[in-house]
Amino acid sequence: MSKKNHPEHELPQPAAEEPTPVLTPVVEPVVESPAIEPKDQEIATLKDRLLRLQADFDNFRKRTLRDREDMSRRAAEKLLHDLLPIVDHLEMGLEAARHHHIKHSVLEGFEGILKQFQTNLEKAGVTPIETKDQAFDPNYHECVTQIASEEHPEGVIIDETRKGYKLGTYLLRASQVIVSTGPAKASSQNSEDSNQQAGDSGQSTES
């Protein structure tokens, strides 16, 4: 009986290695922007030019209105400035008549004229500048003199010698005022202190 060659133990065969997958890069399709036609490009250029022209015209219109208002204000300012002395003289004359207790029908007529002047000034945008018990402001007040006052602290207006006016927000004429330097005692004390300091310095120099 022939013996077939059969191995008693078959050796295990190594498992077949799986092939490594190859990663293929994903390439996004390139979307080409549509070409701008010359006609559309020209329309866009014309629109931009139109917007710029509109902006320039709007600026020109505003500048023209501003210049016109400024010219009108300057013309009114000159005329009103010339009329203010007339109002000053009427007010001073009536004030002197009241001070001397003069009563006459003519004075009533002058009071009516003054009131008419003041009404027309208000219609033109002219308003008096407040000064009573106000702090001195060099932008609206002109100090003609300074005096000591027991009732008014330093830098406060005591009296007004000439009324000031504004035309809208512009200064038409400054108010001429008298300004307080504070109580007289404080002023004299300051003078005494200054004199004492001067005397002390003189003595120290002699020694």
C-alpha positions in Angstrom: 0.0 0.0 0.0 1.6 3.2 -1.1 1.9 6.0 1.4 1.0 9.4 0.3 3.1 12.2 1.7 0.8 14.2 3.9 2.3 16.5 6.3 1.2 15.8 9.8 0.8 19.5 10.7 0.1 22.1 8.1 1.8 25.4 8.8 -0.6 28.4 9.0 -0.3 30.6 6.0 0.2 34.4 6.8 -3.0 36.4 6.2 -2.9 38.4 3.1 -2.4 42.1 3.8 -5.2 44.4 2.8 -4.1 47.1 0.3 -3.7 50.6 1.8 -6.5 52.8 0.5 -5.2 55.7 -1.6 -6.7 59.0 -0.6 -7.6 61.1 -3.6 -7.6 64.8 -2.9 -11.0 66.4 -3.5 -10.6 69.2 -6.0 -13.4 71.7 -5.8 -14.5 72.9 -9.2 -13.4 76.4 -10.0 -16.3 78.6 -10.6 -15.4 81.3 -13.0 -16.8 84.7 -12.3 -18.9 85.9 -15.1 -17.1 88.4 -17.2 -18.3 92.0 -16.8 -19.5 93.4 -20.0 -18.2 96.8 -21.0 -21.8 98.1 -21.1 -22.3 97.2 -17.4 -18.9 98.7 -16.5 -19.9 101.9 -18.2 -23.2 102.0 -16.3 -21.5 101.5 -12.9 -19.0 104.3 -13.7 -21.8 106.7 -14.7 -23.7 105.9 -11.5 -20.6 106.6 -9.4 -20.0 109.9 -11.2 -23.7 110.9 -10.7 -23.5 110.2 -7.0 -20.4 112.3 -6.7 -22.0 115.2 -8.6 -25.1 115.0 -6.4 -22.9 115.2 -3.2 -20.9 118.1 -4.6 -24.1 120.0 -5.5 -25.6 119.4 -2.1 -22.4 120.8 -0.5 -22.5 123.8 -2.8 -26.1 124.5 -2.0 -25.5 124.4 1.8 -22.4 126.6 1.4 -24.4 129.1 -0.7 -27.2 129.2 1.9 -24.7 129.7 4.7 -23.0 132.5 2.9 -26.3 134.2 2.1 -27.4 134.0 5.8 -24.0 135.4 6.8 -24.3 138.3 4.4 -27.8 139.1 5.6 -26.7 138.9 9.2 -23.9 141.3 8.6 -26.1 143.8 6.9 -28.7 143.6 9.7 -25.9 143.8 12.3 -24.6 147.1 10.8 -28.1 148.7 10.6 -29.1 147.6 14.1 -25.7 148.7 15.6 -26.4 152.2 14.2 -29.9 152.2 15.8 -28.9 151.2 19.3 -27.6 154.7 20.3 -31.0 156.1 19.6 -32.5 153.5 22.0 -29.8 154.4 24.5 -30.7 158.1 24.4 -34.4 157.5 24.7 -33.9 155.3 27.7 -31.5 157.8 29.4 -33.9 160.7 28.7 -36.9 158.8 30.1 -34.9 157.6 33.1 -33.8 161.2 33.9 -37.4 162.4 33.6 -38.6 159.7 36.0 -35.8 160.6 38.4 -36.9 164.2 38.5 -40.6 163.1 38.8 -41.5 164.9 35.5 -44.9 163.9 34.2 -46.0 165.1 30.8 -48.0 163.7 27.9 -44.9 164.2 25.7 -43.0 161.7 27.9 -45.8 159.2 27.4 -45.3 159.6 23.6 -41.6 159.0 24.0 -42.3 155.9 26.1 -44.5 154.6 23.2 -41.7 155.3 20.7 -39.2 153.4 22.9 -41.5 150.5 23.3 -42.0 150.3 19.5 -38.2 150.3 19.0 -37.8 147.5 21.5 -40.6 145.4 19.9 -39.0 145.8 16.4 -35.6 144.8 17.8 -37.1 141.7 19.3 -38.7 140.8 16.0 -35.3 141.2 14.3 -33.8 138.7 16.8 -32.1 141.3 19.0 -32.2 140.5 22.7 -30.6 142.4 25.6 -27.8 140.8 27.6 -28.5 140.0 31.2 -26.2 141.7 33.7 -28.0 142.1 37.0 -26.2 140.0 39.7 -24.5 138.1 36.9 -20.9 137.0 37.0 -18.6 139.0 34.8 -18.1 137.3 31.4 -15.5 139.0 29.1 -17.3 137.4 26.1 -20.4 139.6 26.7 -19.4 142.2 29.3 -17.0 145.2 29.2 -15.8 146.3 32.6 -15.5 150.1 32.8 -14.5 150.2 36.5 -14.3 148.1 39.7 -15.5 149.1 43.1 -15.7 147.4 46.5 -19.2 146.1 47.5 -20.5 144.6 50.7 -23.5 143.1 48.9 -21.8 141.7 45.8 -18.9 139.2 45.9 -15.9 139.6 43.8 -16.4 139.3 40.1 -20.1 140.0 40.2 -21.7 142.9 38.2 -23.0 145.7 40.4 -24.4 148.0 37.8 -24.8 148.6 34.1 -23.7 151.8 32.3 -24.6 150.7 28.8 -26.9 147.9 27.8 -25.5 145.2 25.6 -27.4 143.2 22.9 -27.1 139.9 21.0 -28.3 139.2 17.5 -29.4 135.6 17.7 -26.3 133.8 19.1 -23.9 136.5 17.9 -22.7 139.4 20.0 -24.0 142.7 18.7 -22.7 145.0 21.4 -21.1 144.2 24.7 -22.6 145.5 28.0 -20.5 148.1 29.8 -20.7 147.2 33.5 -19.3 148.0 36.9 -17.8 145.0 38.6 -17.4 144.3 42.3 -14.0 143.7 43.9 -15.6 142.2 47.0 -16.0 143.7 50.5 -14.0 146.7 51.3 -12.6 145.1 54.5 -11.0 142.3 52.5 -9.5 144.8 50.1 -8.1 147.0 52.9 -6.8 144.0 54.7 -5.0 142.8 51.6 -3.5 146.3 51.2 -2.3 146.3 54.9 -0.8 142.8 54.5 1.0 144.0 51.3 2.4 147.0 53.1 3.4 144.9 56.1 5.2 142.5 53.9 7.0 145.4 52.1 8.0 146.8 55.5 9.3 143.5 56.7 11.4 143.0 53.6 12.8 146.5 54.0 13.8 145.8 57.6 15.5 142.5 56.6 17.4 144.3 53.9 18.7 147.0 56.4 19.8 144.4 58.9 
